[in-house]
Amino acid sequence: MFDDVLKGSKASKKNKVEKVEEVKPAVTGPAKLNNYVGSTETKDPQVVTTSTPKKRKSTGKRTDPAYKQVGAYIKKDTYLQIQKLLLDKPDKDFSDLVQELLSDYLDNQLSD
């Protein structure tokens, strides 16, 4: 009984097909079809395969080895007030503020 089930699941794995997304362009014609992102030339203008997105350059704190992601619990109202204040300062984000505050705290502790 279970052998039949296993054979069925193995057969379905072998018959997997690449996912194809149907696109219905507003303007038809071979010249207009090539303007769609991820489009490839096919015999059927209604079928377009999708491609993987381009990888962007690794920049920022996430990929910088000098930074470490950490977590902390803070009160919701404190966080909301800080977010409101940071909206007026586009050159500073939450992690910059936390870094500055922790560095100041560390400097004060080491100087005592």
JOWOFEN-V451800 format. One record per backbone hydrogen bond with DSSP energy under -1.0 kcal/mol. CO is the residue of the C=O (numbers start at 1). NH is the residue of the N-H. If there is no record, write none. Layout:
CO,NH / CO,NH
This chain:
1,5 / 2,6 / 3,7 / 4,8 / 5,9 / 6,10 / 7,11 / 8,12 / 9,13 / 10,14 / 11,15 / 13,16 / 21,48 / 29,33 / 30,34 / 32,35 / 33,36 / 36,39 / 44,47 / 46,23 / 48,21 / 64,67 / 75,79 / 76,80 / 77,81 / 78,82 / 79,83 / 80,84 / 81,85 / 82,86 / 83,87 / 86,89 / 89,92 / 93,97 / 94,98 / 95,99 / 96,100 / 97,101 / 98,102 / 99,103 / 100,104 / 101,105 / 102,106 / 103,107 / 104,108 / 105,109 / 106,110 / 107,111
